[in-house]
């Protein structure tokens, strides 16, 4: 396999973003996460902050509507621009890591796709978020619940499948079991085995 695309879905607090970035470094390939927003801002002339505000958000049902397949929702349009961006990158033959963005579904069937989902035990996620954001235990748990609800709504709105369903991914892994570094090592070995096929 010459081209390979690593799609990383994750629960908030599982270390998924860090894992995706480290995999990008180990394989010396770009990681598309926030870069997508910068690329879209440059392409459309919209302000980076404006795109960020609507990024990975479901549309407002009160303020938007769809007519003949076209939506007036800025959330929908930004999501579609991101999906199109990753599809174009995939079609170009480039190898890359993409974090979230429904990539396991939007690139489904692409022969280079390796789809991963990172989860973790709640107590480990709470501890990580408490340390990263300097929050109390209660606030960290509430933050995790809020972020995962948002991700789930976004994914389930844009895909026919359900966010976090293990059948969507080639491999789902609990980062609590091996720790973040051990999880990265294990995923690197798995990806290298897939590439050699």
C-alpha positions in Angstrom: 0.0 0.0 0.0 1.7 3.2 -1.1 -0.9 5.7 0.1 -2.4 5.4 3.6 -4.9 7.5 5.3 -5.2 7.3 9.1 -8.6 8.4 10.4 -8.8 8.9 14.1 -12.2 9.3 15.9 -12.0 9.8 19.6 -13.8 10.5 22.9 -12.9 13.8 24.5 -10.2 13.3 27.1 -9.0 9.9 25.7 -5.8 11.5 24.3 -7.0 10.9 20.7 -5.7 14.3 19.4 -2.3 13.7 20.9 -2.2 10.2 19.6 -3.1 11.4 16.1 -0.4 14.1 16.1 2.2 11.6 17.3 1.2 9.1 14.6 1.7 11.9 12.1 5.2 12.5 13.4 6.1 8.8 13.4 5.0 8.3 9.8 6.1 11.8 8.7 2.7 12.7 7.2 0.5 15.7 7.8 -2.2 15.8 10.4 -5.5 17.5 9.3 -7.4 18.9 12.2 -7.2 22.7 12.7 -5.4 22.9 9.4 -8.7 22.3 7.7 -10.1 25.5 9.1 -7.0 27.5 7.9 -7.3 26.0 4.4 -11.0 26.7 4.2 -10.5 30.3 5.5 -7.9 30.9 2.7 -10.1 29.3 0.1 -13.3 31.1 0.9 -12.0 34.4 2.3 -14.0 33.8 5.5 -12.4 34.8 8.8 -10.7 32.0 10.6 -12.6 32.8 13.8 -15.9 32.7 12.0 -15.2 29.2 10.7 -14.0 28.1 14.1 -17.2 29.3 15.7 -19.3 26.9 13.5 -16.7 24.1 13.3 -18.1 20.6 14.1 -21.4 22.0 15.2 -24.9 20.8 14.1 -27.0 23.4 12.3 -29.6 25.5 14.0 -33.0 24.0 13.1 -34.7 27.3 13.7 -32.5 29.4 11.5 -31.7 27.0 8.6 -33.4 25.1 5.9 -32.5 22.9 2.9 -34.1 23.3 -0.5 -33.3 20.9 -3.4 -30.2 19.6 -1.5 -28.8 23.1 -0.8 -28.6 24.3 2.7 -28.5 27.9 3.9 -26.8 26.7 7.1 -23.3 28.0 7.6 -22.6 24.9 9.8 -23.7 22.6 7.0 -21.6 24.4 4.4 -18.5 24.5 6.6 -18.9 20.7 7.3 -19.3 20.0 3.6 -16.2 22.0 2.8 -14.2 20.0 5.2 -15.6 16.7 3.9 -14.7 17.8 0.4 -11.2 18.8 1.5 -10.5 15.4 2.9 -12.0 13.6 -0.1 -9.8 15.7 -2.5 -6.7 14.9 -0.3 -7.6 11.2 -0.5 -8.1 11.3 -4.3 -4.7 13.2 -4.7 -2.8 10.1 -3.5 -1.4 11.9 -0.4 -0.9 10.0 2.8 -2.2 11.8 5.9 -3.8 11.6 9.3 -7.3 13.2 9.8 -8.8 13.8 13.2 -12.6 13.4 13.4 -14.6 15.1 10.7 -16.6 11.9 10.1 -13.6 10.8 8.1 -14.2 7.0 8.8 -17.6 7.4 7.0 -16.8 10.1 4.4 -13.8 8.1 3.2 -15.4 4.7 3.6 -14.5 2.3 0.8 -11.2 4.1 0.0 -8.6 1.4 -0.3 -6.0 3.4 1.7 -8.2 4.1 4.7 -7.2 2.8 8.1 -9.9 3.9 10.6 -9.3 4.1 14.4 -11.4 5.1 17.4 -9.8 6.0 20.7 -11.8 5.7 23.9 -10.8 5.7 27.6 -12.2 4.9 31.0 -14.1 7.9 32.4 -11.9 8.3 35.5 -8.8 8.5 33.2 -10.5 11.0 31.0 -11.6 13.1 34.0 -8.0 13.1 35.4 -6.6 14.1 32.0 -9.0 17.0 31.5 -8.6 18.2 35.1 -4.8 18.4 34.5 -5.0 19.9 31.0 -7.7 22.6 31.8 -7.1 23.0 35.5 -10.7 22.0 36.3 -12.4 20.4 39.3 -13.5 16.8 39.0 -17.2 17.8 38.6 -16.4 20.5 36.0 -14.1 18.1 34.1 -16.8 15.5 33.9 -19.4 18.0 32.7 -17.0 19.3 30.1 -16.3 15.8 28.8 -20.0 15.0 28.6 -20.7 18.3 26.8 -17.9 17.8 24.2 -18.9 14.1 23.5 -22.6 15.1 23.1 -21.6 17.7 20.6 -19.4 15.2 18.7 -22.1 12.6 18.7 -24.8 15.1 17.4 -22.4 16.3 14.7 -21.5 12.9 13.5 -24.9 11.4 13.6 -26.4 14.4 11.8 -23.8 14.0 8.9 -23.6 10.2 8.8 -26.1 7.4 8.7 -24.0 5.5 11.2 -23.6 6.2 14.9 -20.6 7.9 16.4 -18.4 5.5 18.4 -20.0 2.3 17.0 -17.0 -0.1 16.8 -18.3 -1.6 13.5 -17.4 1.7 11.8 -13.7 1.4 12.6 -10.9 -1.1 11.7 -9.7 -0.8 15.3 -11.2 0.7 18.5 -8.7 1.0 21.4 -9.0 2.0 25.1 -6.0 4.2 25.8 -6.4 3.6 29.5 -5.2 0.0 29.2 -1.7 0.7 27.7 -1.4 4.4 28.5 -1.1 7.1 25.8 2.5 6.1 24.8 1.7 2.4 24.8 -1.4 3.1 22.7 0.7 5.0 20.1 3.2 2.2 20.0 0.4 -0.4 19.5 -1.3 1.7 16.8 2.0 2.3 15.0 2.6 -1.5 14.8 -0.9 -2.1 13.6 -0.7 0.6 10.9 2.8 -0.7 9.8 1.3 -4.2 9.5 -1.6 -2.9 7.4 0.8 -0.9 5.1 2.9 -4.0 4.5 -0.1 -6.0 3.2 
